[in-house]
Amino acid sequence: MVRVPLSPQERQRGERFGALLRLARGDRSMVDVAAAAGVSAETLRKIETGRAPTPAFFTVAALAHALDLSLDALVAACAQDAEDGGEALSA
């Protein structure tokens, strides 16, 4: 299976998403959040650094749950950040 290369916008969206997760994680360790979400710490590391810019929906949902974020708030924060570069997440 050949993967289509990601566009610059898709890579930027992945980087923004990773930054949102880091912000929401706060002082919690990556290992603790990954374990709570049922994903590996390496998976979370790749998402947070933008190396995995298109995680599966259920991974995103599990991380949102572990970080006590609603998916709606996460989407809104990503969209807001994309539109104006403002504060990403305040919830």
PDB file of N, CA, C and O in Angstrom:
ATOM      1  N   MET A   1       0.842  -1.174   0.000  1.00  0.00           N
ATOM      2  CA  MET A   1       0.000   0.000   0.000  1.00  0.00           C
ATOM      3  C   MET A   1       0.892   1.245   0.000  1.00  0.00           C
ATOM      4  O   MET A   1       1.795   1.385   0.825  1.00  0.00           O
ATOM      5  N   VAL A   2       0.620   2.116  -0.922  1.00  0.00           N
ATOM      6  CA  VAL A   2       1.389   3.352  -1.049  1.00  0.00           C
ATOM      7  C   VAL A   2       0.613   4.481  -0.390  1.00  0.00           C
ATOM      8  O   VAL A   2      -0.576   4.661  -0.649  1.00  0.00           O
ATOM      9  N   ARG A   3       1.285   5.232   0.455  1.00  0.00           N
ATOM     10  CA  ARG A   3       0.642   6.370   1.102  1.00  0.00           C
ATOM     11  C   ARG A   3       0.874   7.631   0.292  1.00  0.00           C
ATOM     12  O   ARG A   3       1.971   7.882  -0.207  1.00  0.00           O
ATOM     13  N   VAL A   4      -0.174   8.407   0.177  1.00  0.00           N
ATOM     14  CA  VAL A   4      -0.067   9.697  -0.486  1.00  0.00           C
ATOM     15  C   VAL A   4       0.634  10.646   0.491  1.00  0.00           C
ATOM     16  O   VAL A   4       0.265  10.710   1.663  1.00  0.00           O
ATOM     17  N   PRO A   5       1.629  11.371   0.020  1.00  0.00           N
ATOM     18  CA  PRO A   5       2.311  12.313   0.924  1.00  0.00           C
ATOM     19  C   PRO A   5       1.331  13.344   1.481  1.00  0.00           C
ATOM     20  O   PRO A   5       0.395  13.766   0.803  1.00  0.00           O
ATOM     21  N   LEU A   6       1.570  13.738   2.728  1.00  0.00           N
ATOM     22  CA  LEU A   6       0.716  14.739   3.349  1.00  0.00           C
ATOM     23  C   LEU A   6       1.026  16.120   2.805  1.00  0.00           C
ATOM     24  O   LEU A   6       2.167  16.438   2.470  1.00  0.00           O
ATOM     25  N   SER A   7       0.000  16.916   2.726  1.00  0.00           N
ATOM     26  CA  SER A   7       0.183  18.299   2.289  1.00  0.00           C
ATOM     27  C   SER A   7       0.791  19.105   3.440  1.00  0.00           C
ATOM     28  O   SER A   7       0.732  18.678   4.593  1.00  0.00           O
ATOM     29  N   PRO A   8       1.364  20.246   3.137  1.00  0.00           N
ATOM     30  CA  PRO A   8       1.883  21.099   4.221  1.00  0.00           C
ATOM     31  C   PRO A   8       0.793  21.458   5.235  1.00  0.00           C
ATOM     32  O   PRO A   8       1.072  21.542   6.431  1.00  0.00           O
ATOM     33  N   GLN A   9      -0.435  21.668   4.777  1.00  0.00           N
ATOM     34  CA  GLN A   9      -1.532  21.995   5.681  1.00  0.00           C
ATOM     35  C   GLN A   9      -1.846  20.824   6.615  1.00  0.00           C
ATOM     36  O   GLN A   9      -2.126  21.028   7.796  1.00  0.00           O
ATOM     37  N   GLU A  10      -1.798  19.608   6.090  1.00  0.00           N
ATOM     38  CA  GLU A  10      -2.048  18.433   6.924  1.00  0.00           C
ATOM     39  C   GLU A  10      -0.948  18.265   7.969  1.00  0.00           C
ATOM     40  O   GLU A  10      -1.224  17.917   9.117  1.00  0.00           O
ATOM     41  N   ARG A  11       0.285  18.509   7.572  1.00  0.00           N
ATOM     42  CA  ARG A  11       1.392  18.429   8.543  1.00  0.00           C
ATOM     43  C   ARG A  11       1.242  19.503   9.613  1.00  0.00           C
ATOM     44  O   ARG A  11       1.460  19.230  10.794  1.00  0.00           O
ATOM     45  N   GLN A  12       0.874  20.719   9.219  1.00  0.00           N
ATOM     46  CA  GLN A  12       0.674  21.797  10.189  1.00  0.00           C
ATOM     47  C   GLN A  12      -0.478  21.487  11.136  1.00  0.00           C
ATOM     48  O   GLN A  12      -0.394  21.769  12.331  1.00  0.00           O
ATOM     49  N   ARG A  13      -1.541  20.914  10.611  1.00  0.00           N
ATOM     50  CA  ARG A  13      -2.673  20.531  11.460  1.00  0.00           C
ATOM     51  C   ARG A  13      -2.238  19.495  12.483  1.00  0.00           C
ATOM     52  O   ARG A  13      -2.647  19.566  13.642  1.00  0.00           O
ATOM     53  N   GLY A  14      -1.416  18.536  12.076  1.00  0.00           N
ATOM     54  CA  GLY A  14      -0.898  17.539  13.002  1.00  0.00           C
ATOM     55  C   GLY A  14      -0.026  18.159  14.075  1.00  0.00           C
ATOM     56  O   GLY A  14      -0.088  17.759  15.238  1.00  0.00           O
ATOM     57  N   GLU A  15       0.789  19.138  13.693  1.00  0.00           N
ATOM     58  CA  GLU A  15       1.626  19.840  14.674  1.00  0.00           C
ATOM     59  C   GLU A  15       0.775  20.631  15.653  1.00  0.00           C
ATOM     60  O   GLU A  15       1.064  20.650  16.849  1.00  0.00           O
ATOM     61  N   ARG A  16      -0.281  21.289  15.155  1.00  0.00           N
ATOM     62  CA  ARG A  16      -1.186  22.032  16.040  1.00  0.00           C
ATOM     63  C   ARG A  16      -1.878  21.090  17.009  1.00  0.00           C
ATOM     64  O   ARG A  16      -1.997  21.391  18.197  1.00  0.00           O
ATOM     65  N   PHE A  17      -2.333  19.954  16.509  1.00  0.00           N
ATOM     66  CA  PHE A  17      -3.005  18.977  17.357  1.00  0.00           C
ATOM     67  C   PHE A  17      -2.058  18.483  18.448  1.00  0.00           C
ATOM     68  O   PHE A  17      -2.449  18.370  19.609  1.00  0.00           O
ATOM     69  N   GLY A  18      -0.829  18.194  18.079  1.00  0.00           N
ATOM     70  CA  GLY A  18       0.155  17.752  19.065  1.00  0.00           C
ATOM     71  C   GLY A  18       0.399  18.796  20.131  1.00  0.00           C
ATOM     72  O   GLY A  18       0.511  18.473  21.313  1.00  0.00           O
ATOM     73  N   ALA A  19       0.483  20.051  19.713  1.00  0.00           N
ATOM     74  CA  ALA A  19       0.684  21.144  20.666  1.00  0.00           C
ATOM     75  C   ALA A  19      -0.509  21.259  21.616  1.00  0.00           C
ATOM     76  O   ALA A  19      -0.331  21.522  22.805  1.00  0.00           O
ATOM     77  N   LEU A  20      -1.717  21.065  21.099  1.00  0.00           N
ATOM     78  CA  LEU A  20      -2.907  21.098  21.946  1.00  0.00           C
ATOM     79  C   LEU A  20      -2.869  19.994  22.994  1.00  0.00           C
ATOM     80  O   LEU A  20      -3.221  20.213  24.153  1.00  0.00           O
ATOM     81  N   LEU A  21      -2.441  18.810  22.579  1.00  0.00           N
ATOM     82  CA  LEU A  21      -2.356  17.710  23.527  1.00  0.00           C
ATOM     83  C   LEU A  21      -1.308  17.987  24.600  1.00  0.00           C
ATOM     84  O   LEU A  21      -1.542  17.721  25.779  1.00  0.00           O
ATOM     85  N   ARG A  22      -0.160  18.519  24.200  1.00  0.00           N
ATOM     86  CA  ARG A  22       0.878  18.855  25.181  1.00  0.00           C
ATOM     87  C   ARG A  22       0.364  19.879  26.183  1.00  0.00           C
ATOM     88  O   ARG A  22       0.606  19.757  27.383  1.00  0.00           O
ATOM     89  N   LEU A  23      -0.342  20.885  25.688  1.00  0.00           N
ATOM     90  CA  LEU A  23      -0.898  21.912  26.551  1.00  0.00           C
ATOM     91  C   LEU A  23      -1.915  21.302  27.521  1.00  0.00           C
ATOM     92  O   LEU A  23      -1.892  21.603  28.715  1.00  0.00           O
ATOM     93  N   ALA A  24      -2.789  20.463  27.020  1.00  0.00           N
ATOM     94  CA  ALA A  24      -3.812  19.836  27.853  1.00  0.00           C
ATOM     95  C   ALA A  24      -3.196  18.860  28.857  1.00  0.00           C
ATOM     96  O   ALA A  24      -3.718  18.688  29.958  1.00  0.00           O
ATOM     97  N   ARG A  25      -2.106  18.232  28.484  1.00  0.00           N
ATOM     98  CA  ARG A  25      -1.444  17.264  29.367  1.00  0.00           C
ATOM     99  C   ARG A  25      -0.846  17.963  30.574  1.00  0.00           C
ATOM    100  O   ARG A  25      -0.794  17.387  31.661  1.00  0.00           O
ATOM    101  N   GLY A  26      -0.392  19.202  30.395  1.00  0.00           N
ATOM    102  CA  GLY A  26       0.147  19.977  31.507  1.00  0.00           C
ATOM    103  C   GLY A  26       1.312  19.281  32.178  1.00  0.00           C
ATOM    104  O   GLY A  26       2.293  18.921  31.527  1.00  0.00           O
ATOM    105  N   ASP A  27       1.197  19.090  33.501  1.00  0.00           N
ATOM    106  CA  ASP A  27       2.262  18.469  34.283  1.00  0.00           C
ATOM    107  C   ASP A  27       2.194  16.950  34.304  1.00  0.00           C
ATOM    108  O   ASP A  27       3.100  16.296  34.822  1.00  0.00           O
ATOM    109  N   ARG A  28       1.136  16.384  33.748  1.00  0.00           N
ATOM    110  CA  ARG A  28       1.028  14.913  33.730  1.00  0.00           C
ATOM    111  C   ARG A  28       2.096  14.341  32.821  1.00  0.00           C
ATOM    112  O   ARG A  28       2.437  14.929  31.795  1.00  0.00           O
ATOM    113  N   SER A  29       2.614  13.203  33.200  1.00  0.00           N
ATOM    114  CA  SER A  29       3.649  12.589  32.368  1.00  0.00           C
ATOM    115  C   SER A  29       3.035  11.975  31.123  1.00  0.00           C
ATOM    116  O   SER A  29       1.864  11.595  31.109  1.00  0.00           O
ATOM    117  N   MET A  30       3.837  11.886  30.091  1.00  0.00           N
ATOM    118  CA  MET A  30       3.406  11.285  28.845  1.00  0.00           C
ATOM    119  C   MET A  30       3.001   9.825  29.075  1.00  0.00           C
ATOM    120  O   MET A  30       2.023   9.350  28.498  1.00  0.00           O
ATOM    121  N   VAL A  31       3.746   9.129  29.911  1.00  0.00           N
ATOM    122  CA  VAL A  31       3.469   7.719  30.197  1.00  0.00           C
ATOM    123  C   VAL A  31       2.114   7.572  30.885  1.00  0.00           C
ATOM    124  O   VAL A  31       1.344   6.674  30.543  1.00  0.00           O
ATOM    125  N   ASP A  32       1.814   8.440  31.849  1.00  0.00           N
ATOM    126  CA  ASP A  32       0.529   8.366  32.551  1.00  0.00           C
ATOM    127  C   ASP A  32      -0.646   8.613  31.613  1.00  0.00           C
ATOM    128  O   ASP A  32      -1.640   7.888  31.652  1.00  0.00           O
ATOM    129  N   VAL A  33      -0.532   9.627  30.779  1.00  0.00           N
ATOM    130  CA  VAL A  33      -1.622   9.952  29.848  1.00  0.00           C
ATOM    131  C   VAL A  33      -1.789   8.842  28.816  1.00  0.00           C
ATOM    132  O   VAL A  33      -2.913   8.447  28.504  1.00  0.00           O
ATOM    133  N   ALA A  34      -0.688   8.342  28.290  1.00  0.00           N
ATOM    134  CA  ALA A  34      -0.755   7.259  27.308  1.00  0.00           C
ATOM    135  C   ALA A  34      -1.415   6.019  27.918  1.00  0.00           C
ATOM    136  O   ALA A  34      -2.264   5.391  27.286  1.00  0.00           O
ATOM    137  N   ALA A  35      -1.029   5.675  29.129  1.00  0.00           N
ATOM    138  CA  ALA A  35      -1.618   4.508  29.795  1.00  0.00           C
ATOM    139  C   ALA A  35      -3.113   4.714  30.026  1.00  0.00           C
ATOM    140  O   ALA A  35      -3.903   3.794  29.815  1.00  0.00           O
ATOM    141  N   ALA A  36      -3.505   5.908  30.455  1.00  0.00           N
ATOM    142  CA  ALA A  36      -4.924   6.196  30.679  1.00  0.00           C
ATOM    143  C   ALA A  36      -5.726   6.107  29.387  1.00  0.00           C
ATOM    144  O   ALA A  36      -6.904   5.749  29.402  1.00  0.00           O
ATOM    145  N   ALA A  37      -5.082   6.436  28.271  1.00  0.00           N
ATOM    146  CA  ALA A  37      -5.763   6.394  26.969  1.00  0.00           C
ATOM    147  C   ALA A  37      -5.679   5.018  26.313  1.00  0.00           C
ATOM    148  O   ALA A  37      -6.378   4.751  25.336  1.00  0.00           O
ATOM    149  N   GLY A  38      -4.832   4.151  26.845  1.00  0.00           N
ATOM    150  CA  GLY A  38      -4.683   2.825  26.248  1.00  0.00           C
ATOM    151  C   GLY A  38      -3.845   2.822  24.983  1.00  0.00           C
ATOM    152  O   GLY A  38      -4.020   1.968  24.114  1.00  0.00           O
ATOM    153  N   VAL A  39      -2.932   3.781  24.881  1.00  0.00           N
ATOM    154  CA  VAL A  39      -2.010   3.826  23.744  1.00  0.00           C
ATOM    155  C   VAL A  39      -0.584   3.791  24.294  1.00  0.00           C
ATOM    156  O   VAL A  39      -0.368   4.012  25.485  1.00  0.00           O
ATOM    157  N   SER A  40       0.361   3.519  23.444  1.00  0.00           N
ATOM    158  CA  SER A  40       1.742   3.488  23.906  1.00  0.00           C
ATOM    159  C   SER A  40       2.270   4.912  24.069  1.00  0.00           C
ATOM    160  O   SER A  40       1.800   5.851  23.426  1.00  0.00           O
ATOM    161  N   ALA A  41       3.253   5.039  24.941  1.00  0.00           N
ATOM    162  CA  ALA A  41       3.886   6.347  25.125  1.00  0.00           C
ATOM    163  C   ALA A  41       4.530   6.798  23.820  1.00  0.00           C
ATOM    164  O   ALA A  41       4.555   7.994  23.527  1.00  0.00           O
ATOM    165  N   GLU A  42       5.048   5.867  23.038  1.00  0.00           N
ATOM    166  CA  GLU A  42       5.666   6.217  21.755  1.00  0.00           C
ATOM    167  C   GLU A  42       4.619   6.770  20.789  1.00  0.00           C
ATOM    168  O   GLU A  42       4.904   7.712  20.049  1.00  0.00           O
ATOM    169  N   THR A  43       3.431   6.207  20.785  1.00  0.00           N
ATOM    170  CA  THR A  43       2.356   6.739  19.938  1.00  0.00           C
ATOM    171  C   THR A  43       2.027   8.169  20.343  1.00  0.00           C
ATOM    172  O   THR A  43       1.908   9.046  19.488  1.00  0.00           O
ATOM    173  N   LEU A  44       1.880   8.405  21.643  1.00  0.00           N
ATOM    174  CA  LEU A  44       1.593   9.760  22.112  1.00  0.00           C
ATOM    175  C   LEU A  44       2.737  10.701  21.771  1.00  0.00           C
ATOM    176  O   LEU A  44       2.499  11.841  21.370  1.00  0.00           O
ATOM    177  N   ARG A  45       3.961  10.247  21.922  1.00  0.00           N
ATOM    178  CA  ARG A  45       5.129  11.066  21.582  1.00  0.00           C
ATOM    179  C   ARG A  45       5.103  11.467  20.101  1.00  0.00           C
ATOM    180  O   ARG A  45       5.362  12.621  19.759  1.00  0.00           O
ATOM    181  N   LYS A  46       4.792  10.516  19.239  1.00  0.00           N
ATOM    182  CA  LYS A  46       4.729  10.803  17.806  1.00  0.00           C
ATOM    183  C   LYS A  46       3.618  11.795  17.474  1.00  0.00           C
ATOM    184  O   LYS A  46       3.795  12.668  16.625  1.00  0.00           O
ATOM    185  N   ILE A  47       2.486  11.661  18.137  1.00  0.00           N
ATOM    186  CA  ILE A  47       1.377  12.585  17.895  1.00  0.00           C
ATOM    187  C   ILE A  47       1.746  13.979  18.390  1.00  0.00           C
ATOM    188  O   ILE A  47       1.535  14.969  17.690  1.00  0.00           O
ATOM    189  N   GLU A  48       2.294  14.052  19.589  1.00  0.00           N
ATOM    190  CA  GLU A  48       2.638  15.358  20.167  1.00  0.00           C
ATOM    191  C   GLU A  48       3.718  16.083  19.375  1.00  0.00           C
ATOM    192  O   GLU A  48       3.735  17.314  19.341  1.00  0.00           O
ATOM    193  N   THR A  49       4.609  15.348  18.745  1.00  0.00           N
ATOM    194  CA  THR A  49       5.685  15.986  17.986  1.00  0.00           C
ATOM    195  C   THR A  49       5.321  16.207  16.527  1.00  0.00           C
ATOM    196  O   THR A  49       6.105  16.783  15.773  1.00  0.00           O
ATOM    197  N   GLY A  50       4.138  15.753  16.121  1.00  0.00           N
ATOM    198  CA  GLY A  50       3.711  15.934  14.741  1.00  0.00           C
ATOM    199  C   GLY A  50       4.227  14.862  13.792  1.00  0.00           C
ATOM    200  O   GLY A  50       3.988  14.937  12.587  1.00  0.00           O
ATOM    201  N   ARG A  51       4.934  13.863  14.321  1.00  0.00           N
ATOM    202  CA  ARG A  51       5.435  12.788  13.464  1.00  0.00           C
ATOM    203  C   ARG A  51       4.326  11.825  13.052  1.00  0.00           C
ATOM    204  O   ARG A  51       4.491  11.062  12.100  1.00  0.00           O
ATOM    205  N   ALA A  52       3.202  11.855  13.757  1.00  0.00           N
ATOM    206  CA  ALA A  52       2.014  11.072  13.399  1.00  0.00           C
ATOM    207  C   ALA A  52       0.857  12.065  13.296  1.00  0.00           C
ATOM    208  O   ALA A  52       0.020  12.140  14.196  1.00  0.00           O
ATOM    209  N   PRO A  53       0.809  12.829  12.197  1.00  0.00           N
ATOM    210  CA  PRO A  53      -0.150  13.925  12.094  1.00  0.00           C
ATOM    211  C   PRO A  53      -1.587  13.506  11.823  1.00  0.00           C
ATOM    212  O   PRO A  53      -2.492  14.337  11.888  1.00  0.00           O
ATOM    213  N   THR A  54      -1.810  12.234  11.520  1.00  0.00           N
ATOM    214  CA  THR A  54      -3.180  11.790  11.240  1.00  0.00           C
ATOM    215  C   THR A  54      -3.522  10.550  12.070  1.00  0.00           C
ATOM    216  O   THR A  54      -3.702   9.465  11.518  1.00  0.00           O
ATOM    217  N   PRO A  55      -3.611  10.710  13.393  1.00  0.00           N
ATOM    218  CA  PRO A  55      -3.938   9.547  14.223  1.00  0.00           C
ATOM    219  C   PRO A  55      -5.358   9.068  13.969  1.00  0.00           C
ATOM    220  O   PRO A  55      -6.212   9.823  13.503  1.00  0.00           O
ATOM    221  N   ALA A  56      -5.595   7.804  14.281  1.00  0.00           N
ATOM    222  CA  ALA A  56      -6.922   7.216  14.109  1.00  0.00           C
ATOM    223  C   ALA A  56      -7.931   7.905  15.027  1.00  0.00           C
ATOM    224  O   ALA A  56      -7.579   8.404  16.096  1.00  0.00           O
ATOM    225  N   PHE A  57      -9.171   7.922  14.597  1.00  0.00           N
ATOM    226  CA  PHE A  57     -10.222   8.576  15.375  1.00  0.00           C
ATOM    227  C   PHE A  57     -10.289   8.038  16.794  1.00  0.00           C
ATOM    228  O   PHE A  57     -10.389   8.818  17.741  1.00  0.00           O
ATOM    229  N   PHE A  58     -10.238   6.725  16.962  1.00  0.00           N
ATOM    230  CA  PHE A  58     -10.372   6.151  18.293  1.00  0.00           C
ATOM    231  C   PHE A  58      -9.179   6.490  19.178  1.00  0.00           C
ATOM    232  O   PHE A  58      -9.317   6.549  20.399  1.00  0.00           O
ATOM    233  N   THR A  59      -8.018   6.714  18.586  1.00  0.00           N
ATOM    234  CA  THR A  59      -6.863   7.182  19.350  1.00  0.00           C
ATOM    235  C   THR A  59      -7.112   8.602  19.840  1.00  0.00           C
ATOM    236  O   THR A  59      -6.852   8.922  21.000  1.00  0.00           O
ATOM    237  N   VAL A  60      -7.611   9.444  18.958  1.00  0.00           N
ATOM    238  CA  VAL A  60      -7.932  10.831  19.326  1.00  0.00           C
ATOM    239  C   VAL A  60      -8.994  10.842  20.423  1.00  0.00           C
ATOM    240  O   VAL A  60      -8.874  11.577  21.403  1.00  0.00           O
ATOM    241  N   ALA A  61     -10.032  10.026  20.254  1.00  0.00           N
ATOM    242  CA  ALA A  61     -11.113   9.983  21.244  1.00  0.00           C
ATOM    243  C   ALA A  61     -10.586   9.491  22.595  1.00  0.00           C
ATOM    244  O   ALA A  61     -10.965  10.034  23.633  1.00  0.00           O
ATOM    245  N   ALA A  62      -9.732   8.486  22.600  1.00  0.00           N
ATOM    246  CA  ALA A  62      -9.178   7.961  23.852  1.00  0.00           C
ATOM    247  C   ALA A  62      -8.305   8.996  24.538  1.00  0.00           C
ATOM    248  O   ALA A  62      -8.359   9.136  25.760  1.00  0.00           O
ATOM    249  N   LEU A  63      -7.502   9.726  23.772  1.00  0.00           N
ATOM    250  CA  LEU A  63      -6.657  10.765  24.348  1.00  0.00           C
ATOM    251  C   LEU A  63      -7.508  11.910  24.904  1.00  0.00           C
ATOM    252  O   LEU A  63      -7.225  12.434  25.981  1.00  0.00           O
ATOM    253  N   ALA A  64      -8.549  12.291  24.165  1.00  0.00           N
ATOM    254  CA  ALA A  64      -9.444  13.351  24.645  1.00  0.00           C
ATOM    255  C   ALA A  64     -10.082  12.938  25.964  1.00  0.00           C
ATOM    256  O   ALA A  64     -10.177  13.743  26.890  1.00  0.00           O
ATOM    257  N   HIS A  65     -10.514  11.698  26.050  1.00  0.00           N
ATOM    258  CA  HIS A  65     -11.129  11.200  27.287  1.00  0.00           C
ATOM    259  C   HIS A  65     -10.112  11.209  28.435  1.00  0.00           C
ATOM    260  O   HIS A  65     -10.430  11.639  29.543  1.00  0.00           O
ATOM    261  N   ALA A  66      -8.905  10.739  28.170  1.00  0.00           N
ATOM    262  CA  ALA A  66      -7.865  10.689  29.207  1.00  0.00           C
ATOM    263  C   ALA A  66      -7.484  12.085  29.688  1.00  0.00           C
ATOM    264  O   ALA A  66      -7.089  12.263  30.841  1.00  0.00           O
ATOM    265  N   LEU A  67      -7.600  13.063  28.814  1.00  0.00           N
ATOM    266  CA  LEU A  67      -7.248  14.448  29.161  1.00  0.00           C
ATOM    267  C   LEU A  67      -8.463  15.269  29.577  1.00  0.00           C
ATOM    268  O   LEU A  67      -8.361  16.474  29.805  1.00  0.00           O
ATOM    269  N   ASP A  68      -9.612  14.606  29.672  1.00  0.00           N
ATOM    270  CA  ASP A  68     -10.864  15.257  30.067  1.00  0.00           C
ATOM    271  C   ASP A  68     -11.210  16.416  29.131  1.00  0.00           C
ATOM    272  O   ASP A  68     -11.600  17.496  29.575  1.00  0.00           O
ATOM    273  N   LEU A  69     -11.061  16.172  27.839  1.00  0.00           N
ATOM    274  CA  LEU A  69     -11.411  17.146  26.809  1.00  0.00           C
ATOM    275  C   LEU A  69     -12.587  16.610  26.010  1.00  0.00           C
ATOM    276  O   LEU A  69     -12.661  15.411  25.742  1.00  0.00           O
ATOM    277  N   SER A  70     -13.495  17.478  25.632  1.00  0.00           N
ATOM    278  CA  SER A  70     -14.549  17.038  24.729  1.00  0.00           C
ATOM    279  C   SER A  70     -13.983  17.088  23.306  1.00  0.00           C
ATOM    280  O   SER A  70     -13.125  17.913  22.993  1.00  0.00           O
ATOM    281  N   LEU A  71     -14.470  16.209  22.474  1.00  0.00           N
ATOM    282  CA  LEU A  71     -14.029  16.231  21.080  1.00  0.00           C
ATOM    283  C   LEU A  71     -14.439  17.539  20.418  1.00  0.00           C
ATOM    284  O   LEU A  71     -13.708  18.069  19.581  1.00  0.00           O
ATOM    285  N   ASP A  72     -15.602  18.060  20.787  1.00  0.00           N
ATOM    286  CA  ASP A  72     -16.041  19.345  20.235  1.00  0.00           C
ATOM    287  C   ASP A  72     -15.063  20.458  20.594  1.00  0.00           C
ATOM    288  O   ASP A  72     -14.710  21.276  19.745  1.00  0.00           O
ATOM    289  N   ALA A  73     -14.625  20.490  21.848  1.00  0.00           N
ATOM    290  CA  ALA A  73     -13.677  21.531  22.280  1.00  0.00           C
ATOM    291  C   ALA A  73     -12.344  21.367  21.564  1.00  0.00           C
ATOM    292  O   ALA A  73     -11.702  22.354  21.203  1.00  0.00           O
ATOM    293  N   LEU A  74     -11.934  20.136  21.360  1.00  0.00           N
ATOM    294  CA  LEU A  74     -10.670  19.867  20.678  1.00  0.00           C
ATOM    295  C   LEU A  74     -10.735  20.328  19.221  1.00  0.00           C
ATOM    296  O   LEU A  74      -9.806  20.964  18.725  1.00  0.00           O
ATOM    297  N   VAL A  75     -11.823  20.007  18.549  1.00  0.00           N
ATOM    298  CA  VAL A  75     -11.996  20.442  17.160  1.00  0.00           C
ATOM    299  C   VAL A  75     -12.044  21.962  17.077  1.00  0.00           C
ATOM    300  O   VAL A  75     -11.411  22.568  16.213  1.00  0.00           O
ATOM    301  N   ALA A  76     -12.801  22.569  17.986  1.00  0.00           N
ATOM    302  CA  ALA A  76     -12.912  24.033  17.982  1.00  0.00           C
ATOM    303  C   ALA A  76     -11.552  24.675  18.224  1.00  0.00           C
ATOM    304  O   ALA A  76     -11.217  25.674  17.588  1.00  0.00           O
ATOM    305  N   ALA A  77     -10.770  24.114  19.133  1.00  0.00           N
ATOM    306  CA  ALA A  77      -9.449  24.669  19.425  1.00  0.00           C
ATOM    307  C   ALA A  77      -8.520  24.528  18.226  1.00  0.00           C
ATOM    308  O   ALA A  77      -7.757  25.445  17.924  1.00  0.00           O
ATOM    309  N   CYS A  78      -8.577  23.396  17.545  1.00  0.00           N
ATOM    310  CA  CYS A  78      -7.743  23.213  16.342  1.00  0.00           C
ATOM    311  C   CYS A  78      -8.166  24.196  15.261  1.00  0.00           C
ATOM    312  O   CYS A  78      -7.317  24.785  14.591  1.00  0.00           O
ATOM    313  N   ALA A  79      -9.464  24.379  15.087  1.00  0.00           N
ATOM    314  CA  ALA A  79      -9.957  25.293  14.057  1.00  0.00           C
ATOM    315  C   ALA A  79      -9.600  26.730  14.402  1.00  0.00           C
ATOM    316  O   ALA A  79      -9.186  27.489  13.525  1.00  0.00           O
ATOM    317  N   GLN A  80      -9.752  27.115  15.658  1.00  0.00           N
ATOM    318  CA  GLN A  80      -9.427  28.476  16.078  1.00  0.00           C
ATOM    319  C   GLN A  80      -7.948  28.738  15.856  1.00  0.00           C
ATOM    320  O   GLN A  80      -7.570  29.786  15.333  1.00  0.00           O
ATOM    321  N   ASP A  81      -7.118  27.793  16.251  1.00  0.00           N
ATOM    322  CA  ASP A  81      -5.680  27.962  16.098  1.00  0.00           C
ATOM    323  C   ASP A  81      -5.302  28.078  14.630  1.00  0.00           C
ATOM    324  O   ASP A  81      -4.399  28.837  14.276  1.00  0.00           O
ATOM    325  N   ALA A  82      -5.983  27.335  13.781  1.00  0.00           N
ATOM    326  CA  ALA A  82      -5.692  27.384  12.350  1.00  0.00           C
ATOM    327  C   ALA A  82      -6.104  28.720  11.751  1.00  0.00           C
ATOM    328  O   ALA A  82      -5.439  29.239  10.855  1.00  0.00           O
ATOM    329  N   GLU A  83      -7.211  29.277  12.253  1.00  0.00           N
ATOM    330  CA  GLU A  83      -7.736  30.516  11.682  1.00  0.00           C
ATOM    331  C   GLU A  83      -6.941  31.748  12.093  1.00  0.00           C
ATOM    332  O   GLU A  83      -6.629  32.601  11.261  1.00  0.00           O
ATOM    333  N   ASP A  84      -6.609  31.839  13.407  1.00  0.00           N
ATOM    334  CA  ASP A  84      -5.999  33.085  13.851  1.00  0.00           C
ATOM    335  C   ASP A  84      -4.729  32.917  14.655  1.00  0.00           C
ATOM    336  O   ASP A  84      -4.150  33.909  15.097  1.00  0.00           O
ATOM    337  N   GLY A  85      -4.277  31.687  14.859  1.00  0.00           N
ATOM    338  CA  GLY A  85      -3.062  31.475  15.611  1.00  0.00           C
ATOM    339  C   GLY A  85      -3.173  31.884  17.062  1.00  0.00           C
ATOM    340  O   GLY A  85      -2.161  32.081  17.734  1.00  0.00           O
ATOM    341  N   GLY A  86      -4.413  32.016  17.558  1.00  0.00           N
ATOM    342  CA  GLY A  86      -4.650  32.468  18.926  1.00  0.00           C
ATOM    343  C   GLY A  86      -4.403  31.379  19.947  1.00  0.00           C
ATOM    344  O   GLY A  86      -3.844  30.326  19.640  1.00  0.00           O
ATOM    345  N   GLU A  87      -4.827  31.650  21.153  1.00  0.00           N
ATOM    346  CA  GLU A  87      -4.691  30.676  22.226  1.00  0.00           C
ATOM    347  C   GLU A  87      -5.410  29.407  21.821  1.00  0.00           C
ATOM    348  O   GLU A  87      -6.568  29.443  21.403  1.00  0.00           O
ATOM    349  N   ALA A  88      -4.726  28.292  21.946  1.00  0.00           N
ATOM    350  CA  ALA A  88      -5.231  27.045  21.405  1.00  0.00           C
ATOM    351  C   ALA A  88      -6.313  26.404  22.255  1.00  0.00           C
ATOM    352  O   ALA A  88      -7.342  25.991  21.720  1.00  0.00           O
ATOM    353  N   LEU A  89      -6.115  26.310  23.545  1.00  0.00           N
ATOM    354  CA  LEU A  89      -7.034  25.526  24.347  1.00  0.00           C
ATOM    355  C   LEU A  89      -7.199  26.176  25.705  1.00  0.00           C
ATOM    356  O   LEU A  89      -6.222  26.380  26.426  1.00  0.00           O
ATOM    357  N   SER A  90      -8.410  26.495  26.049  1.00  0.00           N
ATOM    358  CA  SER A  90      -8.646  27.113  27.342  1.00  0.00           C
ATOM    359  C   SER A  90      -9.610  26.302  28.186  1.00  0.00           C
ATOM    360  O   SER A  90      -9.962  26.710  29.293  1.00  0.00           O
ATOM    361  N   ALA A  91     -10.043  25.149  27.672  1.00  0.00           N
ATOM    362  CA  ALA A  91     -11.021  24.334  28.411  1.00  0.00           C
ATOM    363  C   ALA A  91     -10.342  23.384  29.354  1.00  0.00           C
ATOM    364  O   ALA A  91     -11.012  22.624  30.053  1.00  0.00           O
TER     365      ALA A  91
END
